[in-house]
Amino acid sequence: MKPVHGAFALALLLGGCVTDSGPNYSLTGGETGVFRSANAGRAIPVSQIKGMDERQLLATFGAPQLDRKDASSRVLRYQSDACTLFVFVSANQAQYAEAYDPQLRPLSPIDQCAGSVAAQKRRVA
């Protein structure tokens, strides 16, 4: 019976060496996003987005999937097959933009994401 106990103890020791290799997502991990799109369109520089009014944003990106209003500012969320684009609007003009890949890793530069959103824009009803 002693060899059985030894095998059991060895199995317990080796079992402690196993690590979980599941996905590790972190919003602060510092990983750079990956851009992959079936319809990337033409890149749109952030400098072109900044200063757009609501009419221009609608014409360029279509209807936002989210329009969040907080006091005098708004956040508009647009999506394509490759990314999510957030446009921050204040005083009726786009002030800032951010882009993330599907795993919520930041994309830089934002230009490619903006181009894919524009190419795949939702139609306004």
C-alpha positions as CSV (number, residue, x, y, z in Angstrom):
1,M,0.0,0.0,0.0
2,K,2.9,2.4,0.5
3,P,3.6,2.6,-3.3
4,V,0.0,3.8,-3.8
5,H,0.4,6.5,-1.2
6,G,3.7,7.7,-2.9
7,A,1.9,7.8,-6.3
8,F,-0.9,9.8,-4.8
9,A,1.5,12.3,-3.1
10,L,3.3,12.7,-6.4
11,A,0.1,13.4,-8.2
12,L,-0.9,16.0,-5.7
13,L,2.5,17.7,-6.0
14,L,2.4,17.7,-9.8
15,G,-1.2,18.9,-9.8
16,G,-0.1,22.1,-8.0
17,C,2.1,23.0,-11.0
18,V,-0.8,23.3,-13.4
19,T,-1.7,26.8,-14.3
20,D,-4.8,28.2,-16.0
21,S,-4.1,29.3,-19.5
22,G,-7.4,31.1,-20.0
23,P,-7.6,34.6,-21.6
24,N,-6.2,37.4,-19.5
25,Y,-8.0,40.7,-20.1
26,S,-7.1,43.9,-18.4
27,L,-8.2,47.4,-19.0
28,T,-4.9,48.6,-17.6
29,G,-2.6,46.0,-19.2
30,G,-1.1,48.4,-21.7
31,E,-1.7,46.1,-24.6
32,T,-2.1,47.7,-28.0
33,G,-5.2,46.8,-29.9
34,V,-5.2,44.9,-33.2
35,F,-7.1,46.2,-36.2
36,R,-8.6,43.7,-38.6
37,S,-11.5,44.7,-40.9
38,A,-13.2,43.1,-43.9
39,N,-14.2,46.6,-45.0
40,A,-11.6,49.0,-43.7
41,G,-12.5,52.0,-45.9
42,R,-10.2,55.0,-46.1
43,A,-8.6,56.1,-42.9
44,I,-10.0,59.3,-41.4
45,P,-7.5,61.4,-39.4
46,V,-8.6,62.5,-35.9
47,S,-7.8,66.1,-36.9
48,Q,-10.6,65.8,-39.5
49,I,-13.1,64.5,-36.9
50,K,-12.3,67.2,-34.3
51,G,-14.6,70.1,-34.9
52,M,-17.3,68.2,-36.8
53,D,-20.9,69.1,-35.9
54,E,-23.7,66.7,-35.4
55,R,-24.8,66.9,-39.1
56,Q,-21.2,66.1,-40.3
57,L,-20.8,63.2,-37.8
58,L,-24.1,61.8,-39.0
59,A,-23.1,62.1,-42.7
60,T,-19.6,60.6,-42.0
61,F,-20.4,57.8,-39.5
62,G,-24.2,57.3,-39.7
63,A,-26.4,56.9,-36.7
64,P,-24.5,56.2,-33.5
65,Q,-25.3,53.0,-31.6
66,L,-25.2,55.0,-28.3
67,D,-25.8,58.6,-27.7
68,R,-25.1,59.4,-24.0
69,K,-25.8,62.9,-22.8
70,D,-24.2,64.3,-19.6
71,A,-25.0,67.9,-18.8
72,S,-23.5,69.9,-21.7
73,S,-21.4,67.0,-23.2
74,R,-22.2,63.9,-25.2
75,V,-20.5,60.6,-26.0
76,L,-21.4,59.0,-29.3
77,R,-20.5,55.3,-29.9
78,Y,-20.1,53.8,-33.4
79,Q,-19.1,50.3,-34.3
80,S,-17.6,48.4,-37.3
81,D,-16.6,44.8,-37.6
82,A,-13.1,45.7,-36.3
83,C,-13.6,48.3,-33.6
84,T,-15.6,50.7,-31.5
85,L,-15.2,54.4,-31.9
86,F,-16.2,56.9,-29.2
87,V,-16.6,60.6,-30.2
88,F,-16.9,63.1,-27.4
89,V,-19.0,66.1,-28.3
90,S,-19.1,69.4,-26.4
91,A,-20.5,72.8,-27.6
92,N,-22.1,71.0,-30.5
93,Q,-18.7,70.0,-31.9
94,A,-16.5,66.8,-31.7
95,Q,-13.7,67.5,-29.3
96,Y,-12.0,64.1,-28.9
97,A,-12.1,60.5,-30.1
98,E,-11.0,57.1,-28.8
99,A,-11.0,53.7,-30.5
100,Y,-10.9,50.1,-29.2
101,D,-10.6,46.7,-30.8
102,P,-13.2,43.9,-29.9
103,Q,-11.1,42.9,-26.8
104,L,-11.3,46.5,-25.5
105,R,-7.6,47.2,-26.2
106,P,-6.9,50.8,-27.3
107,L,-6.2,51.3,-31.0
108,S,-3.6,53.9,-32.1
109,P,-3.9,55.6,-34.4
110,I,-7.6,56.0,-34.4
111,D,-7.7,56.8,-38.1
112,Q,-8.2,53.2,-39.3
113,C,-11.1,52.6,-37.0
114,A,-12.8,55.8,-38.1
115,G,-12.4,54.8,-41.7
116,S,-14.0,51.4,-41.1
117,V,-16.9,52.9,-39.2
118,A,-17.5,55.3,-42.1
119,A,-17.3,52.5,-44.6
120,Q,-19.8,50.4,-42.7
121,K,-22.0,53.2,-41.4
122,R,-25.6,52.5,-40.4
123,R,-28.3,54.0,-42.5
124,V,-30.4,56.7,-40.8
125,A,-34.1,55.8,-40.8
